[in-house]
Amino acid sequence: MAPLDLLIPSLLLAFSLLISVPPVHSRTIRSYSGNTSVPITSLKRSHSNVKLALSLGGDSFGDNRLVYFKPSSVNSWVANAVSSLTRIIKLYDLDGIDIDYEHFLADPDTFSECIGRLVTTLKMNKVISFASIAPFEDREVKIHYLALWKKYGKAIDYVNFQFYAYDSTTNVTQFAEYFEEQSMNYYGGNVLVALSTDKSSSGGLLPENGFFDACNELKMQNKLHGIFIWAADYSISNGFCYEIMAQKFSSHLLLLLLTTIFLTTLLLPQALASPANSKLFREYIGAESNGVKFSDVPIDQNVEFHFILSFAIDYTASTSPSPTNGRFNIFWDSNNLSPAQVASVKRRHGNVKVALSLGGDSVSGSPANFTVSSIDSWVSNAASSLTRIMKQYDLDGIDIDYEHFLETPDTFAECIGQLITKLKRNGVVRFASIAPFDDEQVQSHYLALWRKYGHVIDYVNFQFYAYDKGTTVSQFLSYFEKQSSNYRGAKVLVSFATDGVSGGLTPDGGFFRACDSLREEGKLHGIFIWSADDSMNSGFRFEQQSQSLLASAR
């Protein structure tokens, strides 16, 4: 496979191509679309007011795999990006670029330097004539884009702020407040207003709730710097009526942002047709309350490390726990794994993220059953209680590990799928995983969830240690292929347990040889271990070996 730095710029073009068109006064309108039958040269020839740009990044590609910003180094990323993008921009006779990274495996300063230097160099070399950024209201996104704006804002012409990422109940007054807040954040920038025509996920101020009334107010205050729309793909069903209305406010530049299928086919490297090797290491911690601390576990700075707190359960925290219909309580060792300890380990290790796991096998010796009063009430209660816990502990993601069910697969799928979607949309979590194992009832529930909501699930922590003891390397690889087929398109992580009683393929039985085989095939998406509590007695030697293997992956 080609080096990541060489692949990403071309790959990102497959996400979006941006077209701009100037009408009459002094405004900007943008609309996102999936594919076009109009050749670029023909479009620009027939419309002299049209300009085109490409957008870098986006949320995901392929089978809903997240696009991460992860350079090997600032200098190499910038050099590769300038070279590959210059070739593409000249090939397609483009005019500008838009920056729409939404997931990050690099710190804000690195992002700022890479993107800032890229934009500056492309402008200095007269490869592009304009550049924009597309942030939205999310903590991680905000700190990266504000770092970029603070140092390189002078090179950025437009801020395509994704106002449709706010809640769908947004009214005109709230929208005006959000606009003023973002105008202050990106002080001096041309902050464009936005709407989405994607009915399945659109939020913010909708046209029927007063979007164009808000535009009129901004226009009277000389603050309407432009409009952009996500997405032409969805607008086609309503005859592009909102694009027509939006252009009435425009007086400078109309921009259409296109996601082009023909570019995906042309530019997506074959090696990226499925998830590739990863340096992700994950470990469950806290379930046994035996005093293990984050600081006990060795952390290799060359891997992406996730601690998973075990567990948060929607049961009462009493001597005889009972279900609470989505009101989650903490059942991990909160004395040794407290908010202060979370803050400390994340401060000392920039590659560490911390998640919590929902459910688990048991609560006070009885099965931790998934049971709900109704889908809506469970989702509402779960989102509320988990948001409180996530913010209290400054957590980054959630893991779903229910193993016993008193509800149908469809009910489970709706509850968990809606919960993850809501938490992600509200910026509460950045990633989500599920932890199924090879059991008929368990698989029926998790596969129902995957079929409908797989696009919001980032990792599958498949419990390979639930297979029989004595599993061989060849059997393990066969199991991996089977589960990769079941959860098609997923990043299926391999796993083992250090509790001495679980089954599966153990380190002594050839686990790391199996990992080597998967790595050679580009299928090692990560490793997780159950659990740090059990590994403490052996000095975490398998944690060290796992991370060493991952750190050497290419």
N, C-alpha and C positions, 0 to 999 in steps of 0.2 A: 504494500500500500504506500502511496506517496506520503511524504511528511505532511502533518496536519497544517502547518503554516502555508503550504502550497495549495492545499485543497480548499480551505475555508473560503477565500474570496470568490472562487468560481462557484462553489457550492451555494454560497449565499445569494448569488445572482438568481439562482433557481427559485429563491423565495419571492423576490419581487423586482419588477422593472417599473420605473417611475416615468410617467409622461406628464408634461406640463403644457398648458394652453392659456395664453393671455387674452381675456376679453377687453374691457373698456376702462375702468377707473383705477383702482389701486388695491386689489385684494387677491388672496390666493385660495383656490379650492382644490382639494385632493380627493380622489376616489380610488379605492383599491379594487382590483379585478383579477380573476383567475387565468384567463387566457384570451387571446385576441387573434382575429384572422387578418387584421390590417398590418401589413409589413411596415416596419419602422420608417424606412426611407420614404415609402409612399405617403405615410401619415404626415411626416414633416414637410414633404413636398406640396401636399394639397392644403396644408394648414400652416402658414408661415408663423403663426403665433404659438405653435407647439414646440415644447422642449421635452426631452426625455432624460430620465435618470434611473439609476438602479438603487435598490435598498439592500443594505447588508444586515444579515442576522435573521430577525423574525423569531417567532416563538418555537417553531418545530418544522420538521421536514419528514418526508417518507411516511412511515407508519407512526406518525405523531411522536417522533423522537426529538427531544429538546435540542435546540441549537445553543451551544455554550460558547462564550468568549473565553478562549484558553490559549494564549500564545506561549510558545516555548521561551521566547525572550522578546523584549521590545524591539530591538534592532532587526532580528530575523523576521518577525511578523510584519513590521513596516516595509522592509525591503521586498518581501514576497507579495504583500498586498499591493504595493505600488506597481510592481511589475505585472502581476496578473490582472489587476483592475485596469491598468493603462491599456493592456491588450484588448480586454473586453470592451471597454468604453470606446476605443477607436474602431473596433470591429463593428459595433452597433451604432456608431455615431451618436453617442449619448452626451448629455450636457451636465449632469450633476450626480451626486450621491446622497442617499438618505441613510442614517444610522439607526437601526432598529434592533440592536441586541437586547434581549430580555432576560438572559440567564448568564451567570458569570462564575468562572472558576479562576478569576484573577482579581486582584484588589483594585479599588477605584483609581489609584495613581497609575497603575499599569494600563488600565483601560484608557484613562485620559491621555497618557503619552502615546499609546498606539494609535488611537483614533485621531487625536490632535495632530500628530505628525503626519499621518496619512492624508488628512484633509489639506493641511498646509502644503505638503509636497505636491499633491495633485493640482492644487490651485496654482502654485508657483510654476509648475511645469505646463500650465495652461491645458491640462487634460480635462478639467471640469470648470464650470463657471459659477456653480452654486452648490451648497451643502446644507443638509437639514438633519435634525435629530428627532427621535420619536419616543420620548420618555412617557411614563405614566405614574400614577400615584401608588408606588410600592417602595418600601424601605430600601431594598437592595438596589432596585433600578434607580431610585432617586440619588443615592450616594454616589453611584458611578457616573450618572449624567451630570450631576452638579459639580463633581470634580473636573469633568471635561469642560463644562461651561466656564468654570472659574478660571481655568488656565487658557483655554482656546476658544472662548466664546466669540472673539473677534473674527474667527474664521468660519463661523456658523451663521448662515443666512436666515434660516427658518427653524422654529421649534414646533414640530408636529405633535403637540401634546395630545395624548390619547384620552380625551375627556370622557369617552364612552366606556372607560374602565371604571368609572365611578358607579355607584349604585343606580339601578334603573328607576328608582323613585325620585331621582334628582329633579328639583323644580327650578324655575327661572332664577329665583333669588340665590339658591345654593350654587347654581351654575356660575352666576356672576361672582360669587365669593371665591369659587374654585379658580376662576379665570384671574382674579386679582392676586390670589395666592401664588399661582404659577408665574404670573407676570413679574412678581417680586422675586421669586426663586430664580428666574431666568431674566434678571433685570437687564433692560436694554435690548432684549431679543424680540423678534417678530413672532409672537406666540399665536399660532393658528388655532381656531376653534374646530371642534370635530363632532361628527355623529357617525353611528354605525347603522347600516341597513341589514345587518345579520340578525334576524329575529330570534335565533336560538341562543345568542349570547350577548346581545347589545345591552349596554347600560347607559349611564349618563343621562343627559337631557335629550329626550326623543323629540322628533319633529311635532308629533301630536300633542306633546306636553309643553311646547313653547320654545323650541330651539331657535326658530327664526325670529320670534319676538326678542329673544336674548341677543341675536345678531343685530337686530334693529337698534337696541339700546347701545350696544358697543359701537355701532356705526355712527350714532349721534355723538358719541364721546370720542370719535376718531381713534378707536381702539381695535377695530375689526381688521386685523392684519391679514386675514385669510381664512379659508374654510377647507377642511379636507374630510373625505368620506371613506369609511370602510364598509362596504366594498362594492365595486361595480358588479362582481359576481352575483351578489344578492339583490342589487338594484334592478337587474334586468327583468325581474318578475313584476316590478311595479312601473315599468316603462321609464326608469331613471327620473321619476318626477322630482325627487329631492335634489338630484344634480341640477335639474333645470331651475328649481327654486334657488338653490345656492348660488348659481351664476348671476342671479339678479343682484346679489350683493357684491359681486366681484368687479374689480376695476383694474387689476394689474396682471394676474397670472392664474390660470386654471391648471391644476396638476392632477393627473390621473395616475394612481399607483397600481401597477398591474402585476399580478402573480402569473407568470407565463409557463404553461406546461411544456411548450416546445423547448424552452431554455433548460428546464429540469432534465429533459431527455438528453439534450446536447451536452450539458456541463457536469451532471452528477457523475463522479467517478464510480466505476463498477464496484470498486472495493467498499463503497459506502452504501451498497444496496441493503445491507443489514447492519445492526449495531456491531461495532468493532471492539477490540480489546480496551479495557478500562483499568484505571488504577484505583478503583473504588474499593475500600475496605470498610465493613460495617460490623458492629458488635453490640449485642444486647447486653444490658447491664442493669442491676438493681433489683431483680425479681426475688432473689433469695435473702435479701437484707442481711448479708454476712459481713458488711463493713467495707466492701470494695469501693474504691474511689476512682474518679477519672484519672487522677495523678498516678495511680498504681499501674495503669496500662501503658505499655510502650507505644509511642506514636512516631511513625516514620514521616518526616516532613515531605517526602516525595510521593505520598499517596493522598487521595481524598479520603478523609476519615470521618465516619458517621458513628457516633454513639447513639444507641436506641434505648431510651428509658423504658423499663418494663415493670409495671404496666399502668395505664390509665383505664379504669373499668367503670362502666355505668351501673354500678352497684353501690349501695350504702356502705360507708366505712364504719361498720359496726361488728359486733361479735357474731351476729347472724346476718350477713349481707343479703340484701334483696335488690332486685332490679329497679332502676330509677328512670327508665325511659329516656336515655340519652344524657342524663346529668352525670358527667364523668367526675370521678374522684381519683386521687393519686394513691396508687398501691405500691409504688417502688420505694426504695430506701431513701426517703427524702431527708433524713438526717445527714447522710453522707453524700447525697447527690442533690444538693440544694441549688436554688438560683445563684447563690454566690459561687458555688463550685462550677456551675455551668459557665458563668461569666469568666471565671479564672482560667478554665481550660481553653476557652475560645480566645481569650486574650493572649495566652502563652503559645497557642498553636493556630496560626492563621488558616491551616488546612482542615480544621475540625469544625464539624457541624453536629448539632444535637437534635434528635427527634424523640418523639414518644410513641409507644406502641399501644394500640387499643385492643382490649380483650384478653388474650392469653388463654391458657388451658383451664385454669381454675381460680377460684376466689375462696379463701378459707377452707380449702379441701373439697369444695363442691364445684361442678362445672360452671364456668363463666359463660352462661348462655346469651346468645344474641336474641333479644326479645324486645318488641316495641308495642306501644299503644296504637300509634298510627305513624305513617311515614312522615307526614308534615311535622307532627309534634316532636318526634325523635330527632329529626334533622335540626329543627329550631333549637331544641335543648342542647344537642350535641355541639352545634356551632357556637352557641353562647358559652357553654362551660369550657369547651376546649380553647376558645379564643382567650378566655381569662387565664387558663393555665399556660398557654403558649406565650402570652405576653409576660406573665409573671416570671417565667423561666427563660425568656428570650430564646425560644426554640425555633427550629428551622423547618421541620417537617413532621409528618406522621406516618406510621406504619399500621397496617390493619392485620391483626392476628387473632380474630375470632376463630374458634375451633369447634364450638357447639352451637346449634341453631334450633330455635323454636319458631322460626319464621321461614317462609318460602324463599327460594333463590331470588325470585323477582323482587320481593320486598327488601332483601339484603342488598341487592344490586342498587335499587333506588335510594335506599337510606345512605349507603356508603358513597355511592357515586355523587349524589347531590351534596353530601357533606364535603367531600374533597373539592368538588367544583366551587362550592361557596367559600371555603377557606382559601383556596387559591385566588379566586376572584377578589376577595377582600384583602389580599396581601398578607394573610395570617401564616400561610405555609408556602414554602418554595418547592417542596417535593413531597411525593407520596409513594409509599410502597405497600405491597400486599405480601402476606406470608402463608400461602397455601401449602398443603402436603398431599401425598397420594392416598386419599381416602375418598370414597364415593360421595358422601354427603358434603365434605369440605370442598371437593372439586366442583360439585354441581353449583354451589353457592358462589365460589370465586370465579368460575368460568362465566356465569351469568353476569357478574360484575364486570369482568374483562370485556365481554362481548359488547356491552353497552357503554361502558365508561373507561375503556382501556386508554383512551387518549389523554386522560388526566392522571394516569398512573405511570410513575417514572421507573420503578424497579419492581421486579418480582423476586422476593426473598424466598425462593422455594426451599422448603425444609427437606433437603435430601437425606438428612440424618434420621428421618422417619421411616426410611426403607429398612429392610432387614439387616441385622448385624452380619458381617462377613461379606458385604457387597464388594465385588471385584471392580477393578478399573474398567474393564469392558462393560460390565453391567451399569456402572455409574455413567459412563458416556452414553449408553443407550437410554438411560433414564433422562439424562440431560436433553437429548434430542427429542424425546417424547414430550417433555414439558415445554421445550422451545416451540414445538409444533402446537401444543395446546394453547400457549400464550404467544401466539404468532406476532412477531414484531417487537416483543418485549425484551428488555434487558434482564435476562434470567441470571441471577447470581447463584454461584455454587456455594455449598455450605458443609460444615461439619459441627459436631457438638463435642464439648470437653467435659461433659458431666459424667462420663464413664458408664452410662446406662443406655444411651441412645444408640441407634444403629447407623446404617449408611456406610460410606467409604471413609475410613479414618485416615489421619495423617500417616500412621504406621502401616496402614494397608495399601497406600499408594495414592492418597488424595492429591498430593502435589505433582505426582507423575501425570495424573488425569488433567490437572490444571495446565501443565506444560503442553499436553496434546491439544487442549482447547485453545491455548494461546497461539500455537502454531497455525491454527485454523482461523484465527481472528475472532474467536467466540468467547473469550474470557472477559465477561462483562463486569466481574467483581467477585469478591469473596465475603461471606459473612460467617460469624461464629456465634454459636450459643454455648456458653455465655462467659462474660468477664468474671462473673461470680465464681464459676467453676474453675476457670483458668488460674485463679489467684494461687492455688496450692502448687501449681506446676511452674510458677514464675513466668507465665504468659509466653512460653517458648514458641507455641504455634502461632500466636499473634505476630510475633517477630518474623517467623518464617513466611507467613502469608503476606505480610507487607513487603518483605524483601522481594518475593516473587513478583508481586504487583508492580513495585517500583521499577523493576527491570523490564516490564512489558513495553512493547513498542506498538 
